[in-house]
Amino acid sequence: MTDSLFTLLGGVGLFLLGMTLLTDGLKAFAGDTLRRALVRFTGKPLTALVSGVLATALVQSSTATTMTMIGFVSAGLLTFPQALGVVLGSSLGNTSTGWLVSAVGFKISIGHYALPLVGLGAFVRLLAPARWRSLGIAVAGFGLIFVGIATLQQAMSNVPPWLDLNRLSDDFWGRVLGVGVGIGIPVVLQSSSAAIAAVLTAMHTGTLGFEQAAVFVIGASIGTAVASSVAAVGGSVPAKRTALAMVLFNIASGALAFVTLPVYIHLLEWANEQFGMNDPAIGLAAFHTAFMAAGVVLLFPLIPLFSRWVEKLLPDDQSQLTANLDRSLHTLPGIALETLRRTLMSIAAHQFRLTVEALTEEGAEDAEERREQAKQALDESRAFFAKIPPVSDDLGVSTMRLHLLHATDHLVRLLRYSTPTEEVRRLATHPWLVPAVAKTREMLECATREMENPHPRANWTHELEDIAAKLAELSQEERPELLRQTASGEWSPADAMDALDTLRWLSKVTNHVWRVAHYLTIQPGKAEVALPAAWEEHDEA
């Protein structure tokens, strides 16, 4: 009995290890390609559904796809209704594991093919160029999956009497118990694929009947949604909505399968009599796909209505600038950095608007409160930034990290100038300074519009560069004239000093605005635009 139990645990462990290596290897081999493809092809409900199916079938992990979607929604890359299509697709794509195990795992000589795959993958991992090493890990993982299945078959053929699940009753409560056990397995193993493989193997060796296996699969489909949603606990409201939607969909699909199971068994018996289709493993894989597909067909047309209902269940009362900074994103550095970039754009727009309005008496009244909001948002952003792990082997991610570091630094510096002094506000209306102030206001308003625009215009920072160049030229022309007028007595020394301070304030503000816009909009891997020569001097500490 002990030997069978140890072999069973070892088989499950080998299968889980194989699934982990396959998933991680394929994700690393694809790099950001998979994430970019998901964002690109999820604009429409149908393409989002297909993307979810293909992505999950490729990496053999609905959890990986769902976690990525939760990250995208938290980052603001996708709306909640768009992510719903991918979530439905990932649940359907997750049924591919059953087909892989039933159609391949039980049809070939596993010992003959699987171990060479493990060896081949290991050699590729050790000897191939850096990019292909990840593919070697995936190949080794694929081989380990079948080694695990072979070990499970060996264990199930000598199962002890107390593990004989055929003794479960076939009545209503027996099925409910089976669903409960099925829910628990993927929650404990953190893998519905391992649960489904174990159920298929048990049925293939006669340890489990078809009906008991079917209710276990129903439970496993619900359990994988529960396991995936754990990551959203404590996360942002959009992340919680996505996880809740997946749980509700899988529960609804499972309930539909539970009710229609007798009908399916009857159809399977009829197909066996008419066409000789007597392969329980294939029949169970088809059952899993059928009831998940039925759930997709029923819910897919109702995505807008369903999304609004979930939004009512979990209302989002957060309006702070850092609402999208979800700590669960730290496991996905690329998405976390994109989330931070979008958050910094919102903070930048807030600061730009604050700076413009603070030039007037009316805007100066609540400037300190709004400045404190920006400071708190920057502090939270810096804390979030510090916890994003480095990715040394991804140049794009490393470049984005550097750009965001520069942008954060200039936003902190800009915050010092966001509330001008009384003297600056007084002289901002002086005829001599009105042209320079107007140019600064134009620059701030342009930057604010584009930072708040979900789809900013291409090369809009060139407009800032033009405005900044004209402002620098204006300042260079006016400064000597101011000194001459002061020497001739047209300006008092005190007013002249205040006017110079105002010019300096305008120069610092436009300097930081340009740099923030530059670093938040430049794409990783592209050449950086040269900063204006007048701004190449070092900023104050």
ZITA-V39260 format. One record per backbone hydrogen bond with DSSP energy under -0.5 kcal/mol. CO is the residue of the C=O (numbers start at 1). NH is the residue of the N-H. If there is no record, write none. Layout:
co=CO nh=NH
co=CO nh=NH
This chain:
co=1 nh=5
co=2 nh=6
co=3 nh=7
co=4 nh=8
co=5 nh=9
co=6 nh=10
co=7 nh=11
co=8 nh=12
co=9 nh=13
co=10 nh=14
co=11 nh=15
co=12 nh=16
co=13 nh=17
co=14 nh=18
co=15 nh=19
co=16 nh=20
co=17 nh=21
co=18 nh=22
co=19 nh=23
co=20 nh=24
co=21 nh=25
co=22 nh=26
co=23 nh=27
co=24 nh=28
co=25 nh=29
co=26 nh=30
co=27 nh=31
co=30 nh=33
co=32 nh=36
co=33 nh=37
co=34 nh=38
co=35 nh=39
co=36 nh=40
co=37 nh=41
co=39 nh=42
co=44 nh=48
co=45 nh=49
co=46 nh=50
co=47 nh=51
co=48 nh=52
co=49 nh=53
co=50 nh=54
co=51 nh=55
co=52 nh=56
co=53 nh=57
co=54 nh=58
co=55 nh=59
co=56 nh=60
co=56 nh=61
co=61 nh=65
co=62 nh=66
co=63 nh=67
co=64 nh=68
co=65 nh=69
co=66 nh=70
co=67 nh=71
co=68 nh=72
co=69 nh=73
co=70 nh=74
co=71 nh=75
co=72 nh=76
co=72 nh=77
co=72 nh=78
co=73 nh=76
co=79 nh=83
co=80 nh=84
co=81 nh=85
co=82 nh=85
co=82 nh=86
co=83 nh=87
co=84 nh=88
co=85 nh=89
co=86 nh=90
co=87 nh=91
co=88 nh=92
co=89 nh=93
co=90 nh=94
co=92 nh=95
co=93 nh=96
co=94 nh=97
co=95 nh=98
co=95 nh=99
co=96 nh=100
co=97 nh=101
co=98 nh=102
co=99 nh=103
co=100 nh=104
co=100 nh=105
co=101 nh=106
co=104 nh=107
co=104 nh=108
co=108 nh=110
co=109 nh=112
co=109 nh=113
co=110 nh=114
co=113 nh=117
co=114 nh=118
co=115 nh=119
co=116 nh=120
co=117 nh=121
co=118 nh=122
co=119 nh=123
co=120 nh=124
co=121 nh=125
co=122 nh=126
co=123 nh=127
co=124 nh=128
co=129 nh=132
co=129 nh=133
co=130 nh=133
co=130 nh=134
co=131 nh=134
co=132 nh=136
co=133 nh=137
co=134 nh=138
co=135 nh=139
co=136 nh=140
co=137 nh=141
co=138 nh=142
co=139 nh=143
co=140 nh=144
co=141 nh=145
co=142 nh=146
co=143 nh=147
co=144 nh=148
co=145 nh=149
co=146 nh=150
co=147 nh=151
co=148 nh=152
co=149 nh=153
co=150 nh=154
co=151 nh=155
co=152 nh=156
co=153 nh=157
co=155 nh=158
co=156 nh=159
co=160 nh=163
co=161 nh=164
co=163 nh=165
co=164 nh=167
co=165 nh=168
co=171 nh=175
co=172 nh=176
co=173 nh=177
co=174 nh=178
co=175 nh=179
co=176 nh=180
co=177 nh=181
co=178 nh=182
co=179 nh=183
co=180 nh=184
co=181 nh=185
co=182 nh=186
co=183 nh=187
co=184 nh=188
co=185 nh=189
co=186 nh=190
co=191 nh=195
co=192 nh=196
co=193 nh=197
co=194 nh=198
co=195 nh=199
co=196 nh=200
co=197 nh=201
co=198 nh=202
co=199 nh=203
co=200 nh=204
co=201 nh=205
co=202 nh=207
co=202 nh=208
co=203 nh=206
co=207 nh=166
co=209 nh=213
co=210 nh=214
co=211 nh=215
co=212 nh=216
co=213 nh=217
co=214 nh=218
co=215 nh=219
co=216 nh=220
co=217 nh=221
co=218 nh=222
co=219 nh=223
co=220 nh=224
co=221 nh=225
co=222 nh=226
co=223 nh=227
co=224 nh=228
co=225 nh=229
co=226 nh=230
co=227 nh=230
co=228 nh=231
co=229 nh=232
co=230 nh=233
co=232 nh=235
co=236 nh=240
co=237 nh=241
co=238 nh=242
co=239 nh=243
co=240 nh=244
co=241 nh=245
co=242 nh=246
co=243 nh=247
co=244 nh=248
co=245 nh=249
co=246 nh=250
co=247 nh=251
co=248 nh=252
co=249 nh=253
co=250 nh=254
co=251 nh=255
co=252 nh=256
co=253 nh=257
co=254 nh=258
co=255 nh=259
co=256 nh=260
co=257 nh=261
co=260 nh=264
co=261 nh=265
co=262 nh=266
co=263 nh=267
co=264 nh=268
co=265 nh=269
co=266 nh=270
co=267 nh=271
co=268 nh=272
co=269 nh=273
co=270 nh=274
co=271 nh=275
co=271 nh=277
co=272 nh=276
co=276 nh=278
co=277 nh=279
co=279 nh=283
co=280 nh=284
co=281 nh=285
co=282 nh=286
co=283 nh=287
co=284 nh=288
co=285 nh=289
co=286 nh=290
co=287 nh=291
co=288 nh=292
co=289 nh=293
co=290 nh=294
co=291 nh=295
co=292 nh=296
co=293 nh=297
co=294 nh=298
co=295 nh=299
co=296 nh=300
co=297 nh=301
co=299 nh=302
co=300 nh=303
co=302 nh=306
co=303 nh=307
co=304 nh=308
co=305 nh=309
co=306 nh=310
co=307 nh=311
co=308 nh=312
co=309 nh=313
co=310 nh=314
co=312 nh=315
co=315 nh=317
co=320 nh=323
co=322 nh=325
co=324 nh=326
co=325 nh=327
co=326 nh=329
co=327 nh=330
co=328 nh=331
co=329 nh=332
co=330 nh=389
co=332 nh=336
co=333 nh=337
co=334 nh=338
co=335 nh=339
co=336 nh=340
co=337 nh=341
co=338 nh=342
co=339 nh=343
co=340 nh=344
co=341 nh=345
co=342 nh=346
co=343 nh=347
co=344 nh=348
co=345 nh=349
co=346 nh=350
co=347 nh=351
co=348 nh=352
co=349 nh=353
co=350 nh=354
co=351 nh=355
co=352 nh=356
co=353 nh=357
co=354 nh=358
co=355 nh=359
co=356 nh=359
co=357 nh=360
co=357 nh=363
co=360 nh=364
co=361 nh=365
co=362 nh=365
co=364 nh=367
co=366 nh=370
co=367 nh=371
co=368 nh=372
co=369 nh=373
co=370 nh=374
co=371 nh=375
co=372 nh=376
co=373 nh=377
co=374 nh=378
co=375 nh=379
co=376 nh=380
co=377 nh=381
co=378 nh=382
co=379 nh=383
co=380 nh=384
co=381 nh=385
co=382 nh=386
co=383 nh=387
co=384 nh=387
co=385 nh=388
co=387 nh=389
co=391 nh=394
co=393 nh=395
co=394 nh=398
co=395 nh=399
co=396 nh=400
co=397 nh=401
co=398 nh=402
co=399 nh=403
co=400 nh=404
co=401 nh=405
co=402 nh=406
co=403 nh=407
co=404 nh=408
co=405 nh=409
co=406 nh=410
co=407 nh=411
co=408 nh=412
co=409 nh=413
co=410 nh=414
co=411 nh=415
co=412 nh=416
co=413 nh=416
co=413 nh=417
co=414 nh=417
co=414 nh=418
co=415 nh=418
co=418 nh=420
co=421 nh=425
co=422 nh=426
co=423 nh=427
co=424 nh=428
co=426 nh=429
co=427 nh=430
co=430 nh=433
co=430 nh=434
co=431 nh=435
co=433 nh=437
co=434 nh=438
co=435 nh=439
co=436 nh=440
co=437 nh=441
co=438 nh=442
co=439 nh=443
co=440 nh=444
co=441 nh=445
co=442 nh=446
co=443 nh=447
co=444 nh=448
co=445 nh=449
co=446 nh=450
co=447 nh=451
co=448 nh=452
co=449 nh=453
co=452 nh=454
co=453 nh=456
co=457 nh=460
co=459 nh=462
co=460 nh=463
co=460 nh=464
co=461 nh=465
co=462 nh=466
co=463 nh=467
co=464 nh=468
co=465 nh=469
co=466 nh=470
co=467 nh=471
co=468 nh=472
co=469 nh=473
co=470 nh=474
co=471 nh=475
co=472 nh=476
co=473 nh=477
co=474 nh=478
co=475 nh=479
co=476 nh=480
co=477 nh=481
co=478 nh=482
co=479 nh=483
co=480 nh=484
co=481 nh=485
co=482 nh=486
co=483 nh=487
co=484 nh=488
co=485 nh=490
co=485 nh=491
co=486 nh=489
co=492 nh=496
co=493 nh=497
co=494 nh=498
co=495 nh=499
co=496 nh=500
co=497 nh=501
co=498 nh=502
co=499 nh=503
co=500 nh=504
co=501 nh=505
co=502 nh=506
co=503 nh=507
co=504 nh=508
co=505 nh=509
co=506 nh=510
co=507 nh=511
co=508 nh=512
co=509 nh=513
co=510 nh=514
co=511 nh=515
co=512 nh=516
co=513 nh=517
co=514 nh=518
co=515 nh=519
co=516 nh=520
co=517 nh=521
co=518 nh=522
co=523 nh=526
co=532 nh=535
co=533 nh=536
